Amino acid sequence: MGTILSVVESKLAALPLPVALVMPDGAKAGARDAAIRLVLKDNSTLAHLAAGHVGALGEDYVEGKMDVDGSMRDLMRLAAAILPGSPIDAARNGWLTGLIHNLLSVRHHSMARDARQIQFHYDLSDDFYALWLDPRRVYSCAYYREPDMTLAQAQEAKLDHICCKLRLGAGERFLDVGAGWGGLLLFAAENYGVDATGITLSNNQYAYVNRLIEEKGLGGRVRMSLLDYRRLDESKPYDKIASVGMFEHVGIAQLEGYFSKIRRLLRPGGLVLNHGITAGGVSNTALGVGMGDFIDKYIFPGGELTHISNVLIKVAAGGLEALDIENLRPHYARTLWAWSDALEACLPQARKLLGEGDGERSLRAYRVYLAGCAMGFEHGWTALHQVLAQPMHGGRHDELDYPGDLSYPWRRAYMYGPRV
């Protein structure tokens, strides 16, 4: 133990901010004027700290083996500083590991298992999410079109950004795959006049959005179904499709089938926008040093990431032609910090909503998750890409002449006329 403590003390002295430790036996180490104070209740946490295994440290905090005094922003500065190396490099795998992961991906994404995994996360508590999300409860990367936008303004700008990219028009049949609490679904119907269909696997979201549809008097042209995307009816194709923050739950082994399904749901000449988190490294499906394991255990069971290069391969294999790719990575970092700061500002209310025991563990997990993900996007360990695509059709001589049966104009100017 003395050797580990000496390693930790030397690490503390080299950190970019003052840190204090309180050992399980009450002994103290580190700075007196500390920005962060770590209270260790189990000796194993000291070993995790010495090794820079931040995923295990996060688990120790969730399980009550460690307490933290200080801001989550400072805690993430500490986490980044103690890492033994890039979590992308730590998660690189060879061909055999990749093959094994692919086989597990197939097993981990049955319809029944996907439903359970989605409900584990999204059905935690609607009131809890409402504490720190914007009023529309948009639970995905915002778009800070102007640097001084509030979170609510940036989320509305993101919704409009998607609608502009899709060139939504009145009366068009629009599908939102994984519609969440209905932010995009309702925004598109109210501002662009589309006939909108959304699907989710979350019981809470299904009930919440249907209440909103009724309250807003949109029952004639907006509907929300509790349905797996694989069960969507292909007999009447949609004009436009959006999938926001959903394909991370699909599983890498299912991505080609996922994009193929979307192609079959889309009319010839229609458009799809896939908005989702991507890996920063080309050969890993999660972050190393335990970060990916922490998220899989406490936040998103079954979630898998892949690099944008592989996403584009699967898009093409599914029969879609990629038209426009945009990386919103720093936008997601700012979004996550906004969520984290909002949650930190209402911890007493969150504790009251979630309760003790499992509720306290969930709250601790979300505190680490939101701030940790913000750090990950800031450092480029993860990214967020919007991919606009259309069904492959072989090309035509009149594509630059705005033919009525094709939606994409092959000119970007239409994306930059915000309505909000």
Number of C-alpha atoms within 10 A of each C-alpha: 10 7 9 15 16 12 16 22 17 12 16 22 13 11 14 11 17 18 23 20 23 17 19 16 10 11 8 14 16 18 16 12 11 15 16 20 22 19 20 22 19 15 15 14 23 22 18 18 20 21 17 22 21 25 22 21 24 26 24 19 22 23 17 15 18 22 17 14 13 14 14 20 16 17 22 19 15 20 19 20 17 20 16 14 13 14 24 21 16 15 19 17 14 10 9 9 12 15 12 10 16 16 13 15 19 14 12 19 20 14 15 10 14 20 18 16 23 21 18 15 14 19 16 15 12 15 12 17 18 14 19 20 22 21 12 16 18 24 21 20 25 26 25 22 15 10 9 9 13 15 21 16 17 23 28 22 21 22 19 24 21 23 23 18 20 24 17 24 19 13 14 16 21 28 28 23 24 24 29 28 26 26 19 25 28 25 18 24 22 16 15 18 18 24 23 27 21 27 23 25 24 26 15 18 24 22 14 16 23 19 12 15 19 13 10 11 11 17 13 10 15 23 20 25 19 17 18 16 17 11 9 14 10 14 8 11 19 24 24 27 30 25 20 24 19 20 23 19 21 22 25 26 19 18 22 19 18 19 22 20 18 29 27 19 22 24 21 18 18 22 29 30 24 22 25 24 28 27 24 25 22 15 18 23 24 27 26 20 23 21 23 19 18 23 24 16 12 18 19 20 20 21 24 22 25 23 20 23 12 16 20 17 14 21 26 18 15 21 21 24 20 19 14 13 16 11 17 20 24 20 21 25 27 20 25 26 19 20 23 24 18 15 23 15 13 12 14 10 14 20 16 12 17 18 14 12 9 12 16 19 19 19 21 20 21 18 20 23 20 21 23 28 21 26 22 22 23 17 16 15 20 25 26 25 19 21 23 23 26 26 23 15 11 6 7 7 6 9 15 11 10 12 12 8 11 16 19 22 14 13 8 10 8 14 15 10 10 13 11 12
